[in-house]
Amino acid sequence: MLSPPTPSVPSVPPVPPTPSAPPAPAGGPATRPAAAQPRPPATEAPWAGDATALVESYRRGEHSPVAELEAVLAAVGRSRLGAVTYVDADAARRAAAAADPGLPLGGVPIAVKELEQVAGWPRADASVPLRARRSARHSTQIRRLIAAGAIPVVQTTSSELARGAHTASRLHGITRNPWRLTASAGGSSGGSAAAVAGGLVALATATDGGGSTRQPAALCGLPGLKVTWRIVPGGPEPVLEPFTVVTTTLSRSVRDLARALDVTVGFDPRDPFSTPMTGRFEAGLGMVPTAGLRVAWLPELGGAQLDAGVVTAVEQALHGLVRSAGLRLVPVTPPVVPGPSEAFAAIAALRIRRWLGPSWPDCADELTDEIRAVMESTDRLDARVLTGLDTYRIDVIETMAAVFDEVDLVACPTTGEAFDAETGTPGPGPLALANVSGCPAISIPAGTGPAGLPVGLHLFAAHHRDDLLLELAATAEREHPWPLVAPGSPC
């Protein structure tokens, strides 16, 4: 979920590691014991291109999964981003030695957001009271990515229990933006965005419950897709209420997003809301008709109040896409977006209560101010608040459906430039509209704003038009290529 973060994260004493995650050297992440077999020498830096090109280099015999993994491990050990919480070097080395480059992601090292389960890995969800938890099995997305050849190597940071638009917690500290280390990487998938843009890995998993993939993607200069609800299954314990959270990936290129989607979509019996579709997203790039589609430019959607320079930069990017894709800009009356719902916030709060309830209120001093406030709110929760949830959800769905009766696409800035990592906070915006309504949305890199940091062009489309959003992002990428990694990466 994406919601305003607390301005700062109070310091706490270091958390002792659990037995299966021994302490790392100062400044480094936790790691499993070193493998007994000799380690091959690391290359100078990890792959700086996209995952698709990495697989192609393996197939040509120009590079090897083993060498790439060692480069990733070395870069993670040097990184200043604060993006990695755990390293599974032993299992990754075994997988790299047996990698099959013939698979779609064969031999590609990936990072996994700490809210997604990998068997045996920590499952703290960035919360100190949960630091002893471990995952018993893989999530559905991870299981499918591994089947496609991907190699989970590191776990990346999230804001505590995915609350907040800034990845900072008492357990892991602050995650920093590779474009400027004093700036935030966003949240809640800030660790994954920083790791990909910061040159550590070419692909990482993410979640989006209120903008948590698209906002950090925009702040770190990456494309970020929030898929139509549940075309990628949740699980193994699918989050249902408040019916907003999707699981996805962060990458450096549109074709990587499409390839990852191809291997992860489709029904799973553990998620009764997942859809029985098959993936043809990568093969379809370049074949989705866009000429004549109507797009509305709504820079203040969702109450956004952005710097004029950011709005200008993003609007210029939109005009370039309109020309390249043959779109038609059409005027529409800005929709009246339903305001924040107490019921919606309460449903999300109850899920957090489920996780932290057994240790509440004894754990109060271990929580960030925001999560402590959430727990206190559940103590006072009046059941009558929940009766408004369906009304709010229907209002948002109807609002977005009415917009798509008039246009095919809605465009706006994704967010402003990255705010200060120590003290800054993001303002309101439109991102959660895609989550509440279930429609897909994408953030496309749109250059930099007045402060020299990345900004994103945000597009909404109607349900199950993920292919259209990928097509338009690929058009923008072709016409105006963006840096695949931040300047100076790996950092």
Secondary structure, 3 states (H helix, E strand, C coil): CCCCCCCCCCCCCCCCCCCCCCCCCCCCCEECCCCCCCCCCCCCCCCCCCHHHHHHHHHCCCCCHHHHHHHHHHHHHHCCCCCEEEECHHHHHHHHHCCCCCCCCCCCEEEEECCCCCCCCECCCCCHHHCCCECCCCCHHHHHHHHCCCEEEEEECCCHHHCCCCCEECCCEECEECCEEEEECCCCCHHHHHHHHCCCCCEEEEEECCCCCHHHHHHHCCCEEECCCCCCCCCCCCCCCCCCCEEEEEECCHHHHHHHHHHHCCCECCECCCCCCCCCHHHHCCCCCCCCCEEEECCCHHHCCCCHHHHHHHHHHHHHHHHHHCCEECCCCCCCCCCCCHHHHHHHHHHHHHHHHHHCCCCHHHCCHHHHHHHHHHHCCCHHHHHHHHHHHHHHHHHHHHHHHHCCEEEEECCCCCCECCCCCCCCCCCHHHHHHCCCEEEEEEEECCCCCEEEEEEEECCCCHHHHHHHHHHHHHHCCCCCCCCCCCC
